[in-house]
């Protein structure tokens, strides 16, 4: 039969742990579990995977729209304010969805694909759900290859420094310079900054 796998990840959970303490974080996890159960059928499975990640397994799924309805119900419930350590806190979640058997033949594939979809939801603004698409898998591979190439580019001095002048139009004089980096890859050619600067920031490569 068709199964729906919903990977639920709390947005900015780390901030709650760091600012309100781990007790508040634990309280939020318990409230999240209760809120998930409250929106699901008794036969549906809810489990905490690790950290702030939960997985919901829905069986007897007939239409994609059924999963959309459930995912939106979960997002609505999880975005309601909760009391933590005497504070009213609004927390949201991002959900990635994969479907058996279309998106994988075993739980490892299904969770991996739901995870890719969940990260897409976070990248598109959080507090939303996304379905797995095969293109996400290809993007993940390309992202990994780009990271490897960027590491090699730093070692092989393919990253060059450029200066962009800012000019006072009244006097025609240069008043300051903006320092920019450009990547001229021997394999990829000129790589646009929008393609590798976010990657460098995310992986820590921005420092070297």
C-alpha positions as CSV (number, residue, x, y, z in Angstrom):
1,X,0.0,0.0,0.0
2,X,1.0,3.6,-0.3
3,X,2.7,5.3,2.7
4,X,3.5,8.9,3.4
5,X,6.7,9.8,5.3
6,X,6.7,13.3,6.8
7,X,9.9,14.5,8.3
8,X,9.2,17.3,10.8
9,X,12.1,19.5,11.9
10,X,11.6,22.4,14.3
11,X,12.8,25.8,13.0
12,X,15.4,27.7,15.1
13,X,15.2,25.1,17.9
14,X,18.9,25.8,18.7
15,X,18.0,29.4,19.6
16,X,15.5,28.2,22.2
17,X,18.1,25.9,23.8
18,X,20.7,28.6,23.9
19,X,18.5,31.4,25.1
20,X,15.9,29.7,27.4
21,X,18.0,26.6,28.4
22,X,17.8,22.9,27.7
23,X,14.8,22.4,30.0
24,X,12.8,24.7,27.8
25,X,14.0,22.8,24.8
26,X,12.9,19.5,26.3
27,X,9.5,21.0,27.2
28,X,9.1,22.1,23.5
29,X,9.9,18.6,22.3
30,X,7.3,17.1,24.6
31,X,4.7,19.7,23.5
32,X,5.6,19.0,19.8
33,X,5.0,15.3,20.3
34,X,1.6,16.0,21.9
35,X,0.6,18.4,19.2
36,X,1.6,16.0,16.4
37,X,-0.4,13.2,18.0
38,X,-3.4,15.5,18.4
39,X,-3.7,16.1,14.7
40,X,-3.3,12.5,13.6
41,X,-5.3,9.3,13.5
42,X,-4.7,6.7,16.2
43,X,-3.2,4.3,13.7
44,X,-0.6,6.8,12.4
45,X,2.9,6.5,13.7
46,X,4.8,9.4,15.3
47,X,8.4,9.0,16.4
48,X,11.2,11.3,17.5
49,X,14.3,10.5,15.3
50,X,16.9,12.7,17.0
51,X,17.4,16.2,18.3
52,X,14.4,18.2,17.1
53,X,13.4,15.9,14.2
54,X,10.2,13.8,14.2
55,X,8.9,11.4,11.6
56,X,5.2,10.8,10.9
57,X,4.1,7.7,8.9
58,X,0.7,7.8,7.3
59,X,-0.6,4.6,5.7
60,X,-3.5,4.1,3.2
61,X,-2.6,7.4,1.4
62,X,-4.9,7.7,-1.7
63,X,-4.0,11.1,-3.0
64,X,-1.1,13.6,-2.8
65,X,-3.7,16.2,-1.6
66,X,-4.3,14.0,1.5
67,X,-0.7,14.5,2.5
68,X,-0.9,18.2,1.8
69,X,-3.9,18.5,4.1
70,X,-2.2,16.7,6.9
71,X,1.1,18.5,6.5
72,X,-0.7,21.9,6.7
73,X,-2.7,20.8,9.7
74,X,0.6,20.0,11.5
75,X,2.2,23.3,10.5
76,X,-0.8,25.2,11.8
77,X,-0.8,23.4,15.1
78,X,2.9,23.7,15.6
79,X,3.0,27.4,14.9
80,X,0.6,28.2,17.8
81,X,2.3,30.0,20.7
82,X,3.4,27.8,23.7
83,X,4.4,28.6,27.2
84,X,8.1,27.9,27.9
85,X,9.7,28.9,31.2
86,X,7.1,31.6,31.7
87,X,7.5,33.0,28.2
88,X,5.0,32.8,25.3
89,X,7.1,31.4,22.4
90,X,6.0,31.0,18.8
91,X,7.9,28.1,17.2
92,X,7.5,26.8,13.6
93,X,8.5,23.7,11.7
94,X,9.5,22.6,8.3
95,X,8.3,19.4,6.8
96,X,9.7,17.2,4.0
97,X,7.5,14.5,2.5
98,X,8.4,11.3,0.6
99,X,6.0,8.6,-0.6
100,X,6.4,4.9,-0.7
101,X,6.9,3.2,-3.1
102,X,7.4,6.1,-5.6
103,X,10.2,7.8,-3.7
104,X,12.0,4.8,-2.3
105,X,11.8,1.1,-1.6
106,X,13.1,1.1,2.0
107,X,13.1,3.4,5.0
108,X,16.6,4.6,4.5
109,X,15.8,5.9,1.0
110,X,12.5,7.4,2.2
111,X,14.0,9.2,5.1
112,X,16.9,10.5,3.0
113,X,14.5,11.8,0.4
114,X,12.2,13.4,3.0
115,X,15.3,15.0,4.5
116,X,16.2,16.6,1.1
117,X,12.6,17.9,0.8
118,X,12.7,19.2,4.4
119,X,15.9,21.2,3.7
120,X,14.2,22.6,0.6
121,X,11.3,23.8,2.8
122,X,13.8,25.5,5.1
123,X,15.6,27.1,2.2
124,X,12.3,28.5,0.9
125,X,11.5,30.3,4.1
126,X,10.6,27.7,6.7
127,X,7.2,27.0,8.2
128,X,6.1,25.1,5.1
129,X,6.2,21.7,3.5
130,X,7.8,20.4,0.4
131,X,7.5,17.0,-1.5
132,X,10.6,15.1,-2.6
133,X,11.4,15.4,-6.3
134,X,14.2,13.6,-8.1
135,X,15.8,16.9,-9.0
136,X,16.5,17.4,-5.3
137,X,18.7,14.3,-5.3
138,X,20.7,15.7,-8.3
139,X,21.0,19.1,-6.6
140,X,22.4,17.4,-3.5
141,X,25.0,15.6,-5.5
142,X,25.9,18.7,-7.5
143,X,26.2,20.6,-4.2
144,X,28.7,18.1,-2.8
145,X,30.8,18.1,-6.0
146,X,30.8,21.9,-5.9
147,X,32.0,21.9,-2.3
148,X,34.9,19.5,-3.2
149,X,35.8,21.7,-6.2
150,X,35.8,24.8,-4.0
151,X,38.1,23.2,-1.5
152,X,40.5,22.3,-4.3
153,X,40.2,25.8,-5.8
154,X,41.3,27.4,-2.5
155,X,44.4,25.1,-2.4
156,X,45.2,25.8,-6.1
157,X,44.7,29.6,-5.9
158,X,41.8,29.7,-8.3
159,X,40.2,32.3,-6.1
160,X,41.2,35.8,-7.0
161,X,40.7,39.2,-5.4
162,X,39.0,42.0,-7.3
163,X,38.2,45.6,-6.3
164,X,35.1,47.4,-7.4
165,X,35.4,51.2,-7.1
166,X,32.7,53.4,-5.7
167,X,32.8,56.9,-7.3
168,X,31.6,60.2,-6.1
169,X,29.6,61.4,-9.1
170,X,30.0,65.1,-8.2
171,X,33.8,64.9,-8.2
172,X,34.5,61.9,-10.3
173,X,36.9,60.6,-7.6
174,X,37.1,57.1,-6.2
175,X,35.9,57.3,-2.6
176,X,36.1,53.7,-1.5
177,X,36.5,50.2,-2.8
178,X,34.5,47.0,-2.4
179,X,36.6,43.8,-2.1
180,X,35.2,40.9,-4.0
181,X,36.4,37.4,-4.8
182,X,36.0,35.6,-8.1
183,X,36.4,31.9,-8.9
184,X,37.9,31.1,-12.2
185,X,37.7,27.3,-12.2
186,X,39.9,25.3,-14.6
187,X,37.0,22.8,-15.0
188,X,33.9,25.0,-14.5
189,X,35.1,28.3,-15.9
190,X,33.9,31.5,-14.2
191,X,31.7,30.5,-11.3
192,X,29.1,33.2,-10.3
193,X,29.5,34.4,-6.7
194,X,25.9,33.6,-6.0
195,X,26.7,29.9,-6.6
196,X,29.7,29.5,-4.3
197,X,29.5,32.3,-1.7
198,X,26.5,30.8,0.1
199,X,28.2,27.4,0.0
200,X,31.4,28.8,1.4
201,X,29.5,30.4,4.3
202,X,27.5,27.3,5.1
203,X,30.6,25.0,5.0
204,X,33.0,27.4,6.8
205,X,35.1,27.7,3.7
206,X,34.4,31.5,3.7
207,X,37.3,31.9,6.3
208,X,40.1,30.5,4.2
